[in-house]
Amino acid sequence: MPPIPPVTKALMIICTAIFVAQLMLPLDLWFALWPLATDRFGPWQLVTYAFLHGSTFHLFFNMLGLWMFGSELERLWGHRRYLQFLLAGVLAAALAQLVVTWLTRSGVPTVGASGGLFALLLAFGMLFPNRIIMPLFPPIPMKARTFVLFFGGLELLLGYLDRSGVAHFAHLGGMVGGFLMIRYWRGQLPFTRRRR
């Protein structure tokens, strides 16, 4: 197994360290993504929320996904482009979640790197569509493209049906952000090809 590339490794360490700090300090009050209707929203939260996690399982599955999909994409794209892509996913997820909390009048904050992770998942499916992967749930080998379509559809369905507090539309927002970033890099619609 190749070593974990440096940016992915650093992000995994930082998220884990911040989670430990969360056990002792109320970091959510300042760094979670609070809805616009609350008096706790700050523009820095569009990024900082992604470094916080709600539970050990939340952290574990996000870091597992970061390792599974992020490592290969970082090796393919390099550090800078990889970070740009992750930021696009995190910001798009945050914007989607702000719209949803505004429409539903929710006052609940959002935490987690899942929006960025779903952007990575989408990119992996686009770049390696026929790669066979074995997800934990369901534990069935499938092509990356099938995995992305399955989880995208599941998130859309759960966004309408699930009332557990999981930010399903933020996950979809991350996928949209990742898709748009790839289209931008390729000079494809809705972006125009950049002149060289």
N, C-alpha and C positions, 0 to 999 in steps of 0.2 A: 504494500500500500504506500503510495507516495506521501511525502510529508505534507502537512497542512500548510498552504501558502500564507505569507505573513499577514496580509490584511484580514483574511478570514480568521486566522488564529488570534490576532489582536482583538477583533470584534467579539469573539467567543469569550476571551478572558475579561474584557471590559464589561460585557453584559453580566457575566457571572459575578464579578466583583461588585457591580452596582446592585445586583440582586441581594447579595450579602449585606450591603449597606442599607438596602430597603428594610431589612429585618430589624434594624436599629433606629433608622431615621425616617420621618414621614416625607420621603422624596416625592411621593405622588402629588403632594400639595403644590409643588412648584414645577415639576417636570413632566407629569402626565399630561395628556392632551385633554384639556377641559373644554366643554362645549362653549360656543360663542356667547350663549345667553347667560352664562355664569360670570361672576366677577373675578374668576381665577384664571381665565384664558390669557396666555402670553404668546407672542409670535415664536419664541424659541421652542415652544412645545411642539411645533410642527416637526421637529427633529428629535428632541430629547425623549419623547414618549417611547420611541423605538428601543431605547436602552433599558427601559423598565419592564418588569414582568410580574404577572399576578400570582404565580405559584411556581413551585418546583417543576411540575409537569409542563407548564407553559414554557418555562425557560428551557427545559430539556428538549422538547420537541422542536422549538425554534432553533436551538443550537445544532440539533441533529440535522435539520433541513439546511441550515447554513453550511454545515460541513459537507453534506451530500451533494448539494447543487452549487453552492458558492465556490468551493475549492476548485472544481473543474473550470468554472467560468472565470475565476480570477487568473488561473493559469493560461486560459485562452486569450483574455482581454488585456491582462496586465493590471497593475494596481490602480492606476488613475481612472481608466474607463470603468473598471469594476466598481469603484467607489461612486462614480457619477451615476451608474446604473442603479445601485442600491439607493442612493439619495433620491432619484426619480421615483422609485417604488415607494419609499417611505413618505415622500411629500404627497404623492397622488393618493396614497391610502389615507393620510391625514385629512386631505381636502374632502375626500369621499365621506369620511366619518363625520367631519364637521357639518356637511350638508345633511346627513342622516340624523344627527343629533338635533339639528335645527328644525328639521321637518317633524320629528317625533317629540320635540320639546323635552328631550332627555337631558338630565343634569349629571349623568354618569361619565367620569373620565375614561379615557382609553389608554392602555399601555401595551407594549409588545412589539417585537420586530417582525410580526407576521406579515405586514404589508410589504416590507422589503423581501421577505422570504417568498411570498407568492409571486413577486416580480421575477425573482431568480427561478422559480419553478416554471413560469411561463417561458423565460428565455431558454432554459434547458430543453423544454419541449419543442421550441422552435428550432434550436440549433442542432439538437440530437434527437429528432423525432422517433427514430427507430431503435434507440438504445433501450435495452430491456432493464427495467428497474424492479426492485422488490420492495414495495412499501410495507410499513408495519401494519397499516390498516387500509384496505384489506390485504392480508399477506398472500397476494396472488401476483406472480410475475406479469408485467404488462409493459407495453411500449411507452416511452416517455410521453408521446403525443396523447395516447389514451389516458394516461394518468392525469395530464393537465386538463383535458376535456372533462374527465370524471370529476375532478376536484373543483373545477370552475363551475360546472353545473350544480354540484352539491352545495357549494357556497351560495349560489344564487337561490336555490330552493330553501336552504336554511336561513338565508337573510329574510325571507318572508314568513317562515314558519317557526323558527327557533326564538324563544324569549329568554334564553339563559344569560344574555348579556355579552355573548361573543360578538365581536365586530366583523360580521361576515361581509358587509359591504365595504369595509376598509380593506379586507383581503382582495376583493374584486377590484377595488381602486388601485391596489398595488399591481395587480395584473395588467390593468389598463395603462398605468404609468410605465411599466416595463415594456409593453407592446409599443407604446408611442415612442419611447426612447430608441428602440430598435428601428422603428420606421424612420425616425429622425436621422440616425446614423447612416441608414441606407439611402436617404434622400427620397423616400417614398411618401405618397399622400398620407396625411394631409400636409406634409412638408414638401417644399420644393428642393430639387437637387441643388446642392451648393456648387458654385463655380470654383474650379481649381485654379 
